[in-house]
């Protein structure tokens, strides 16, 4: 059960203020929850390995002029080893290879750390390319450029020029992918060595192909002109080396519904709804109907609405007819309302003010509330929006309202229910 505000204006003010300040914080100041976002796609292991090697090589460049840091570099290199090939340098480089948030890099480094150490101390001379030795030969995550898949097969068009240089070989450089060529716009064929649909060969030699666009509706062409078409796109017909639009509406190729009509467009057609007045139509508007819908009648060449209200169609007492598009409805006359299927006269309640039943004591309390609100508002403005004064103001208003309503809540509720 909710606590009831105490009687007495001062006690009510203090109670309302303590209740307001006990709230966890203004709702309007609380930040909205962050939007839910899908996790980013995981990179291919080969790409992770390449990024790891690139970062490793940058670490080598960063430490190329470093030493052990003991102050006597000549003695250190004579007694310990060369810093260039030392374990100290390796550790320093590996510590900065992966960023803190790159989980995949840390996981791969953990799996391959022994291999990296083996390369650092024993394989650098015979295999200077760390990427080739680690990612391709040892971990078998990558393939040489221009190849793909578990066996590193050549991409279509050859490893030297995959996809003819006009597309992207899927999975190139990795142990995955299908090797399918995703050709650039205008190019096609297995290795992107042909011009695609709507393009023609503008230039070709042993290593070079230039494909240019045909005229709009041409699917195949010998040049860029309108009269160079050899084959047309769907919705067009070839006529004397030109592509002419097919009128699907006039050739009965269109497939529209019974209450739709066909509109021809370039290379296609559209089905649009008939007017409400029509049962089937040949075009837009009530003048193109095949038949008139119920509630409409033929007037000249158009189907127009029938005014049913001209006849006695609403027999009920105190009812009147209201015409609608294609029909009508019976409604109660002004001053009457529908009740249990009949129209009865509305009872207009006597007007009574909200404060008509207020006692003199309640009027005094209301005046005190009003002046209290004014004083708190002025204090808040003087404080220039200070949060403490704002809280006191809102708490005071809440407390005074609760105090006043608690004294006469029953009568207020009864007045609202009676429409007063």
C-alpha positions in Angstrom: 0.0 0.0 0.0 1.4 3.4 -1.0 2.3 5.8 1.9 -0.3 8.5 2.4 1.1 12.1 2.6 0.9 13.5 6.2 -1.6 16.2 7.1 -0.3 19.8 7.4 1.3 21.8 4.7 4.9 22.0 6.1 4.9 18.2 6.8 3.6 17.5 3.4 6.3 19.7 1.7 9.0 17.9 3.6 7.5 14.5 2.8 7.3 15.3 -0.9 10.8 16.6 -1.1 12.3 13.5 0.6 10.3 11.2 -1.7 11.6 13.1 -4.8 15.2 13.1 -3.7 15.1 9.4 -2.9 14.5 8.6 -6.6 17.5 7.1 -8.4 17.8 10.1 -10.8 15.7 12.1 -13.2 14.5 9.9 -16.0 15.2 12.5 -18.6 18.8 12.7 -17.6 19.4 8.9 -17.9 21.1 8.0 -21.2 19.2 5.7 -23.5 20.5 2.1 -23.8 23.0 1.6 -26.6 21.6 0.1 -29.8 22.1 -3.6 -30.4 24.6 -4.2 -33.2 25.5 -7.5 -34.9 29.1 -8.7 -34.3 31.5 -7.9 -37.2 32.4 -10.8 -39.5 35.5 -12.7 -38.5 38.5 -12.2 -40.9 40.0 -15.1 -42.8 42.9 -16.7 -40.9 45.2 -15.9 -43.8 44.3 -12.2 -43.5 45.0 -12.4 -39.7 48.3 -14.0 -40.4 49.3 -11.4 -43.0 48.4 -8.6 -40.6 50.5 -10.3 -37.8 53.5 -10.5 -40.1 53.1 -6.9 -41.3 53.0 -5.7 -37.6 56.0 -7.9 -36.8 58.0 -6.3 -39.7 57.0 -2.8 -38.5 58.3 -3.8 -35.0 61.7 -4.8 -36.6 61.9 -1.4 -38.3 61.1 0.4 -35.1 63.8 -1.4 -33.1 66.5 -1.4 -35.9 68.6 1.2 -34.1 68.0 0.0 -30.5 70.4 -1.8 -28.2 70.4 -3.6 -24.9 70.1 -0.3 -23.0 72.9 -1.1 -20.6 75.2 1.8 -21.6 78.1 -0.3 -22.9 76.9 -1.5 -26.3 80.3 -2.8 -27.5 80.8 -5.0 -24.3 77.2 -6.2 -24.4 77.4 -7.3 -28.0 80.8 -9.0 -27.4 79.8 -10.8 -24.2 76.1 -11.4 -24.8 75.2 -11.4 -28.5 74.3 -9.0 -31.2 71.1 -7.1 -30.2 69.9 -7.4 -33.8 69.3 -11.1 -33.5 68.8 -11.3 -29.8 65.9 -12.8 -27.8 65.5 -9.4 -26.1 64.7 -7.7 -29.4 62.3 -10.6 -30.4 60.4 -10.2 -27.1 60.1 -6.4 -27.5 58.8 -6.8 -31.0 56.3 -9.6 -30.1 54.9 -7.5 -27.2 53.6 -4.9 -29.7 52.5 -7.1 -32.5 48.8 -7.4 -31.6 46.5 -4.6 -30.3 44.7 -5.3 -27.0 41.3 -5.7 -28.7 42.5 -7.9 -31.6 41.4 -11.3 -30.2 42.1 -13.2 -33.4 45.7 -11.9 -33.6 46.4 -12.9 -30.0 45.0 -16.3 -30.6 47.1 -16.9 -33.7 50.2 -15.6 -32.0 49.7 -18.0 -29.1 49.4 -20.9 -31.6 52.5 -19.9 -33.7 54.8 -18.4 -31.1 57.2 -21.4 -31.2 57.3 -21.2 -35.0 58.2 -17.5 -34.9 61.0 -18.2 -32.4 62.3 -21.1 -34.6 62.3 -18.8 -37.6 64.0 -16.0 -35.6 66.9 -18.1 -34.3 67.3 -20.8 -37.1 65.4 -20.0 -40.3 66.0 -16.3 -41.1 68.9 -16.9 -43.5 67.3 -19.6 -45.6 63.8 -18.2 -45.5 63.9 -14.4 -45.2 60.2 -14.0 -46.1 58.4 -14.6 -42.8 55.0 -14.4 -44.4 55.8 -17.1 -46.9 57.5 -19.3 -44.3 54.9 -18.9 -41.5 51.6 -18.3 -43.2 52.0 -20.4 -46.4 54.6 -23.1 -45.7 54.2 -23.8 -42.0 50.6 -22.9 -40.9 49.2 -23.5 -44.5 46.7 -20.6 -44.1 47.7 -18.7 -47.3 48.5 -19.3 -50.9 50.7 -17.4 -53.3 49.1 -14.5 -55.1 46.9 -15.6 -58.0 46.1 -19.0 -56.5 43.4 -20.2 -54.2 42.0 -23.2 -52.2 43.6 -26.0 -50.2 45.9 -26.9 -53.0 46.7 -23.4 -54.1 45.3 -23.8 -57.6 45.7 -21.0 -60.2 42.8 -18.6 -60.5 40.9 -18.5 -63.9 43.1 -16.6 -66.3 46.3 -17.8 -64.7 48.2 -16.9 -61.5 50.1 -14.1 -63.3 46.9 -12.2 -64.3 43.9 -13.7 -62.4 40.5 -13.0 -64.0 42.3 -11.3 -66.8 42.9 -8.3 -64.6 39.2 -7.4 -64.9 37.8 -9.1 -61.9 38.4 -10.5 -58.4 39.2 -14.2 -57.9 37.2 -15.5 -54.9 39.6 -16.8 -52.2 42.7 -15.5 -54.0 45.8 -15.8 -51.7 44.0 -18.0 -49.2 43.3 -21.7 -48.6 39.6 -21.1 -49.1 37.2 -19.8 -51.8 35.8 -21.2 -55.0 38.1 -19.4 -57.4 35.1 -17.9 -59.2 35.8 -14.6 -61.0 33.7 -11.7 -59.9 34.0 -9.5 -63.0 33.9 -5.8 -63.2 30.9 -4.1 -64.9 30.9 -4.7 -68.6 33.0 -7.8 -68.5 32.0 -11.5 -68.4 33.0 -15.0 -69.1 34.9 -17.5 -66.8 38.0 -15.4 -66.7 36.4 -12.0 -67.5 37.9 -12.3 -71.0 34.6 -11.3 -72.8 32.3 -8.3 -72.8 29.2 -8.7 -70.7 25.5 -8.3 -71.6 24.9 -4.8 -72.9 28.6 -4.1 -73.8 30.7 -4.5 -77.0 34.5 -4.8 -77.7 35.8 -1.3 -78.3 39.4 -2.5 -78.3 41.3 -5.8 -77.9 44.8 -7.1 -78.2 46.8 -10.0 -76.7 46.7 -8.6 -73.2 44.2 -5.8 -73.3 40.4 -5.6 -73.6 38.2 -2.5 -73.5 34.4 -3.0 -73.2 32.0 -0.1 -73.9 28.2 0.2 -73.3 25.7 -0.5 -76.1 22.8 1.7 -76.8 20.2 1.5 -74.0 17.9 -1.5 -75.0 20.5 -3.5 -76.8 21.7 -6.7 -75.2 24.4 -7.4 -77.9 25.7 -4.9 -80.3 28.6 -4.1 -82.7 28.9 -0.4 -81.6 27.4 2.3 -79.5 24.8 3.6 -82.0 21.1 2.8 -81.9 21.4 1.0 -85.2 24.2 -1.3 -84.0 22.0 -3.7 -82.1 22.4 -7.4 -82.7 20.1 -8.6 -79.8 17.6 -6.8 -77.7 16.8 -6.9 -73.9 13.6 -8.3 -72.6 10.6 -6.1 -73.6 12.1 -5.0 -76.8 12.1 -6.5 -80.4 14.8 -6.2 -83.0 13.7 -4.4 -86.2 16.3 -3.4 -88.8 19.2 -3.5 -86.3 17.2 -1.3 -83.9 15.4 -2.3 -80.7 11.7 -1.3 -80.6 9.6 -1.3 -77.5 7.0 -4.1 -77.3 3.5 -2.9 -76.4 2.5 -5.7 -74.0 -0.9 -4.1 -73.4 -1.8 -4.1 -77.1 -0.4 -7.6 -77.8 -2.1 -9.3 -74.8 1.2 -10.2 -73.2 0.3 -8.4 -70.1 -1.1 -10.3 -67.1 -3.3 -7.9 -65.1 -6.1 -8.7 -62.7 -9.9 -8.4 -63.4 -10.1 -5.0 -61.7 -6.9 -3.6 -63.2 -5.8 -2.0 -66.5 -2.5 -2.2 -68.3 -0.1 0.8 -68.9 2.8 0.3 -71.3 6.3 1.4 -70.2 9.6 1.3 -72.0 10.6 -2.4 -72.0 7.8 -3.5 -69.7 4.3 -2.6 -68.5 2.4 -1.8 -65.3 -0.9 -3.0 -63.9 -3.0 -0.2 -62.1 -6.2 -0.5 -60.2 -9.5 0.5 -61.8 -11.6 3.3 -60.3 -13.9 2.3 -57.4 -16.9 2.9 -59.7 -15.8 0.2 -62.1 -16.3 -3.5 -62.4 -13.4 -4.0 -64.9 -12.0 -1.2 -66.9 -10.0 -0.2 -69.9 -8.1 2.7 -68.4 -8.1 5.2 -65.5 -11.1 7.1 -64.2 -14.9 6.4 -64.1 -15.2 7.0 -67.8 -13.3 3.9 -68.8 -15.4 1.3 -67.0 -16.6 -1.9 -68.6 -19.4 -2.2 -66.0 -20.5 -0.1 -63.0 -20.0 -1.3 -59.5 -23.0 -1.7 -57.1 -24.0 1.8 -55.9 -23.1 3.4 -59.2 -25.1 4.0 -62.4 -24.2 4.7 -66.0 -24.7 8.4 -66.8 -23.5 9.1 -70.3 -20.1 7.5 -70.6 -19.3 7.6 -66.8 -20.2 5.5 -63.8 -21.5 8.0 -61.1 -22.5 7.5 -57.5 -26.2 6.8 -56.8 -27.6 9.0 -54.1 -29.7 6.5 -52.1 -30.8 9.2 -49.7 -33.2 10.5 -52.3 -35.5 7.6 -51.3 -36.7 6.6 -47.8 -34.0 4.2 -46.9 -33.7 4.9 -43.1 -37.1 3.9 -41.6 -36.0 4.2 -37.9 -37.4 7.0 -35.7 -35.1 10.0 -35.4 -32.8 8.6 -38.1 -31.5 10.3 -41.1 -29.7 9.1 -44.3 -26.0 10.0 -45.0 -24.8 9.3 -48.6 -21.4 7.7 -49.1 -19.3 6.8 -52.2 -21.1 3.8 -53.6 -23.5 3.4 -50.7 -25.1 5.1 -47.7 -25.5 4.8 -43.9 -28.3 5.6 -41.4 -27.2 7.9 -38.5 -29.0 9.5 -35.6 -30.3 13.0 -36.1 -28.6 15.9 -34.3 -29.3 15.8 -30.6 -29.8 12.0 -30.6 -27.5 9.1 -30.0 -27.5 5.4 -30.7 -28.5 3.2 -27.8 -29.5 -0.4 -28.1 -30.3 -0.1 -31.8 -32.5 3.0 -31.5 -31.9 6.8 -31.5 -32.7 8.4 -28.1 -32.5 12.0 -27.1 -29.3 13.1 -25.5 -29.5 14.3 -21.9 -27.5 17.5 -21.5 -26.2 17.7 -17.9 -26.4 20.9 -15.9 -23.2 22.8 -16.0 -21.3 23.0 -12.7 -17.8 24.3 -12.1 -15.0 22.2 -10.8 -14.6 24.3 -7.7 -18.4 24.9 -7.1 -18.4 22.4 -4.2 -15.1 23.7 -2.6 -15.3 24.7 1.0 -13.7 27.9 2.3 -10.9 25.9 4.1 -10.1 24.2 0.8 -10.0 27.5 -1.0 -7.5 28.9 1.5 -5.3 25.8 1.1 -5.5 26.2 -2.7 -4.4 29.8 -2.4 -1.5 28.8 -0.2 -0.5 26.2 -2.8 -0.6 28.8 -5.6 1.6 31.3 -3.7 4.0 28.5 -2.7 4.4 27.4 -6.3 5.1 31.0 -7.3 7.8 31.4 -4.6 9.5 28.1 -5.4 9.5 29.0 -9.2 11.1 32.3 -8.5 13.7 30.7 -6.3 14.5 28.2 -9.0 14.9 30.9 -11.6 17.1 32.9 -9.2 19.3 29.8 -8.9 19.6 29.6 -12.7 18.5 26.1 -13.0 20.4 24.7 -10.0 19.5 21.0 -9.6 18.9 21.2 -5.8 16.5 24.2 -6.1 14.8 22.4 -9.1 14.3 19.3 -6.9 12.9 21.4 -4.1 10.5 23.1 -6.5 9.2 19.8 -8.0 9.0 18.2 -4.6 7.0 21.2 -3.2 4.5 21.1 -6.1 4.1 17.3 -5.7 3.6 17.6 -1.9 1.1 20.4 -2.1 -0.9 18.7 -4.8 -1.0 15.5 -2.9 -2.0 17.3 0.3 -4.9 19.1 -1.3 -6.1 16.0 -3.3 -5.9 13.8 -0.2 -8.4 16.1 1.5 -11.0 16.1 -1.3 -10.0 13.2 -3.6 -13.3 11.4 -3.2 -15.3 14.4 -4.3 -12.9 15.2 -7.1 -13.2 11.6 -8.5 -17.0 11.7 -8.2 -17.1 15.0 -10.0 -15.0 13.7 -12.9 -17.2 10.6 -13.2 -20.3 12.7 -13.4 -18.8 14.9 -16.1 -18.3 17.9 -13.8 
